[in-house]
């Protein structure tokens, strides 16, 4: 059952086998897998439960209702980098672009050879990926559903001898309405709120919305449960308290909140909060001589991996004009003229396999986190080259001009401008950089010297405390991480099941 705010009448006190904090790509998977195995499961979600019947696909409502802090979270550094986080049933999967990549083989080899994580082989992970992909219906969509925006990119790329491939998405009966980041009004996106959470509910799990976990109950280095507050969604204040007693607690709050939560609860492993990687990226926008109507089609439809060896992947993106136009150059009449031409706008994204690492700390006052990430020159250079590659593709496709995310050279008028662009030096604070995939802040390790959790997902410090979200991923993936999180969480759920089974069957 999913409990909404109106279902509460006072303090909550429950008992279960497993309490899961968070309902995103990690938490929802663990909840479903363990409930299906017959264990009693409670899921705590700080946000609300939103469905296709309660959202309209418009950014303002989506940001307020389904994003943490209205989408204003990010990492401090030079420059500040926006990192938006979902806060609702389904977590960020509810508001992402439904893009699915398996963990690249080169990344798995790195984990094995450089970090000694021998368990993460393709053979070992294959059944978990297969299981997840079946449940969330990972598929390739036809080009007409992907939309004209990516078809224009395909045309330009092919003229340059590059290869554009359709992205795989977790969707069913998608018609390409293009509002993926603000809730799918068609219910086509097979996010956690549509797949794993209803399955967990079917097998008896209880999902408590507007419940903010605050304190782990720990005695003799063993976790015993969780306490926290029931939040009023209208006043944002605490109405009641809850206590969940559990044999196992799984923290699945994401790579920015999980480490700060663990630190606030007294965990001291040096890796908690370190090794933050965010997969930085940005947009490149083109004004075409033809109608594009990029809002028609999947918001993230295709990708180009010809530059993968350089740590660069070009990946489709198109968003609502209220967001896209706000980032484009010009003021007054000039900006209005550009807005009028919005039907002729095309856009594509640059994603960087980062070598930079940052850190997450808990706030010294109150609740929450502060993330720091100052991008290295090597990653700035990748970003710059990625912008240039994308601009060439747009000019090859017939663009009139290209808009970069760099304030000191925001407009390119021809291929010749790209050569000038590449020779110029740019400061980090002149760049608009975004990120959506924070990872690594409670990563797997062979020992507590190299990681925060062992290969089963359990804390090195506190028994029966597991972590299952993006924070466990050891290094940057270079691709969208949701499928990796889900596969690893399936493995962790299996490990938890084995531990509970051993406990109940020990003579």
HELIX and SHEET records of a PDB file:
HELIX    1   1 UNK A    5  UNK A    7  5                                   3    
HELIX    2   2 UNK A   27  UNK A   36  1                                  10    
HELIX    3   3 UNK A   59  UNK A   66  1                                   8    
HELIX    4   4 UNK A   68  UNK A   71  5                                   4    
HELIX    5   5 UNK A   91  UNK A   94  5                                   4    
HELIX    6   6 UNK A  105  UNK A  115  1                                  11    
HELIX    7   7 UNK A  122  UNK A  135  1                                  14    
HELIX    8   8 UNK A  143  UNK A  146  1                                   4    
HELIX    9   9 UNK A  148  UNK A  159  1                                  12    
HELIX   10  10 UNK A  180  UNK A  182  5                                   3    
HELIX   11  11 UNK A  196  UNK A  202  1                                   7    
HELIX   12  12 UNK A  257  UNK A  264  1                                   8    
HELIX   13  13 UNK A  308  UNK A  310  5                                   3    
HELIX   14  14 UNK A  321  UNK A  324  1                                   4    
HELIX   15  15 UNK A  325  UNK A  327  5                                   3    
HELIX   16  16 UNK A  332  UNK A  340  1                                   9    
HELIX   17  17 UNK A  342  UNK A  344  5                                   3    
HELIX   18  18 UNK A  377  UNK A  396  1                                  20    
HELIX   19  19 UNK A  407  UNK A  409  5                                   3    
HELIX   20  20 UNK A  415  UNK A  423  1                                   9    
HELIX   21  21 UNK A  428  UNK A  430  5                                   3    
HELIX   22  22 UNK A  470  UNK A  472  5                                   3    
HELIX   23  23 UNK A  482  UNK A  504  1                                  23    
SHEET    1   A 7 UNK A   2  UNK A   3  0                                        
SHEET    2   A 7 UNK A 206  UNK A 208  1                                        
SHEET    3   A 7 UNK A  41  UNK A  44  1                                        
SHEET    4   A 7 UNK A  12  UNK A  21  1                                        
SHEET    5   A 7 UNK A 238  UNK A 251  1                                        
SHEET    6   A 7 UNK A 222  UNK A 231 -1                                        
SHEET    7   A 7 UNK A 211  UNK A 219 -1                                        
SHEET    1   B 6 UNK A   2  UNK A   3  0                                        
SHEET    2   B 6 UNK A 206  UNK A 208  1                                        
SHEET    3   B 6 UNK A  41  UNK A  44  1                                        
SHEET    4   B 6 UNK A  12  UNK A  21  1                                        
SHEET    5   B 6 UNK A 238  UNK A 251  1                                        
SHEET    6   B 6 UNK A 465  UNK A 467  1                                        
SHEET    1   C 5 UNK A 359  UNK A 362  0                                        
SHEET    2   C 5 UNK A 369  UNK A 372 -1                                        
SHEET    3   C 5 UNK A  74  UNK A  76  1                                        
SHEET    4   C 5 UNK A  81  UNK A  83 -1                                        
SHEET    5   C 5 UNK A 434  UNK A 435  1                                        
SHEET    1   D 2 UNK A 138  UNK A 140  0                                        
SHEET    2   D 2 UNK A 168  UNK A 170 -1                                        
SHEET    1   E 7 UNK A 165  UNK A 166  0                                        
SHEET    2   E 7 UNK A 302  UNK A 304 -1                                        
SHEET    3   E 7 UNK A 312  UNK A 316 -1                                        
SHEET    4   E 7 UNK A 345  UNK A 352 -1                                        
SHEET    5   E 7 UNK A 281  UNK A 287 -1                                        
SHEET    6   E 7 UNK A 401  UNK A 403 -1                                        
SHEET    7   E 7 UNK A 411  UNK A 412 -1                                        
END                                                                             
